[in-house]
């Protein structure tokens, strides 16, 4: 559970960073890159197109910062939960081997406690997956808007 908690804190830190970026900083980056594009001499079409592609690439890189890290944490969370469940089940079976299998109530309580890490890992993973998808959508929308403004 401690591992899931640490992953959750890191994931929420990245989510807050990306949310702040898209709400506050993305527009200023686009404006700065747009002014850079407007200062380019467009008489040479090939050269201007390469500069435009480079500007688009820089903006895309800014929009995709931490995308892979968030994806990694989303994938790792259920695995950490499963690891906690397996560890808990080993503890339950170890207790059963020492005390015997006569107390079904204690065994059920131990098994239910062993499945809590899986649930926690899945909840954190689902939250991370939601925000990852949302940030990808926000990045695509902003990038399309920026690309449209470059073409004007």
TAPEHU-V657084 format. One record per residue. RES is the residue in three letters. NEAR is the number of other C-alpha atoms within 12 Angstrom. D_CENTER is the distance of its C-alpha to the mean C-alpha in whole Angstrom. Layout:
# TAPEHU-V657084
res & near & d_center
RES & NEAR & D_CENTER
RES & NEAR & D_CENTER
This chain:
# TAPEHU-V657084
res & near & d_center
UNK & 28 & 19
UNK & 16 & 19
UNK & 24 & 17
UNK & 33 & 14
UNK & 21 & 15
UNK & 18 & 14
UNK & 31 & 11
UNK & 31 & 10
UNK & 19 & 12
UNK & 23 & 10
UNK & 35 & 6
UNK & 27 & 9
UNK & 19 & 10
UNK & 29 & 7
UNK & 32 & 7
UNK & 21 & 11
UNK & 23 & 11
UNK & 30 & 9
UNK & 24 & 11
UNK & 16 & 14
UNK & 25 & 14
UNK & 29 & 14
UNK & 18 & 17
UNK & 14 & 19
UNK & 19 & 19
UNK & 30 & 18
UNK & 24 & 21
UNK & 18 & 23
UNK & 26 & 22
UNK & 33 & 23
UNK & 21 & 26
UNK & 19 & 27
UNK & 30 & 26
UNK & 27 & 28
UNK & 17 & 31
UNK & 20 & 31
UNK & 28 & 31
UNK & 19 & 34
UNK & 15 & 36
UNK & 20 & 36
UNK & 15 & 39
UNK & 17 & 39
UNK & 10 & 42
UNK & 11 & 41
UNK & 12 & 39
UNK & 12 & 37
UNK & 15 & 36
UNK & 21 & 35
UNK & 19 & 33
UNK & 16 & 31
UNK & 24 & 31
UNK & 30 & 29
UNK & 19 & 27
UNK & 19 & 26
UNK & 29 & 25
UNK & 31 & 23
UNK & 19 & 21
UNK & 22 & 21
UNK & 32 & 19
UNK & 27 & 17
UNK & 19 & 16
UNK & 25 & 15
UNK & 35 & 13
UNK & 29 & 11
UNK & 25 & 10
UNK & 27 & 7
UNK & 29 & 6
UNK & 21 & 7
UNK & 23 & 6
UNK & 38 & 2
UNK & 28 & 5
UNK & 21 & 7
UNK & 37 & 6
UNK & 35 & 6
UNK & 27 & 9
UNK & 28 & 11
UNK & 38 & 11
UNK & 33 & 14
UNK & 26 & 15
UNK & 33 & 16
UNK & 33 & 17
UNK & 26 & 20
UNK & 26 & 21
UNK & 28 & 22
UNK & 27 & 23
UNK & 22 & 25
UNK & 23 & 26
UNK & 26 & 28
UNK & 26 & 29
UNK & 19 & 31
UNK & 19 & 32
UNK & 29 & 34
UNK & 21 & 35
UNK & 16 & 37
UNK & 19 & 38
UNK & 21 & 40
UNK & 14 & 41
UNK & 12 & 43
UNK & 14 & 44
UNK & 14 & 44
UNK & 16 & 43
UNK & 13 & 45
UNK & 16 & 43
UNK & 14 & 41
UNK & 13 & 39
UNK & 18 & 38
UNK & 25 & 37
UNK & 18 & 35
UNK & 16 & 34
UNK & 25 & 32
UNK & 26 & 31
UNK & 18 & 29
UNK & 23 & 28
UNK & 27 & 26
UNK & 28 & 24
UNK & 27 & 22
UNK & 31 & 20
UNK & 31 & 19
UNK & 25 & 18
UNK & 30 & 16
UNK & 34 & 14
UNK & 26 & 14
UNK & 23 & 13
UNK & 35 & 10
UNK & 32 & 9
UNK & 24 & 10
UNK & 25 & 9
UNK & 36 & 5
UNK & 29 & 6
UNK & 19 & 8
UNK & 29 & 7
UNK & 33 & 5
UNK & 21 & 8
UNK & 20 & 10
UNK & 33 & 9
UNK & 27 & 10
UNK & 18 & 13
UNK & 24 & 13
UNK & 32 & 13
UNK & 21 & 16
UNK & 19 & 18
UNK & 30 & 18
UNK & 31 & 19
UNK & 19 & 22
UNK & 21 & 23
UNK & 32 & 23
UNK & 26 & 25
UNK & 15 & 27
UNK & 19 & 29
UNK & 30 & 29
UNK & 17 & 31
UNK & 10 & 34
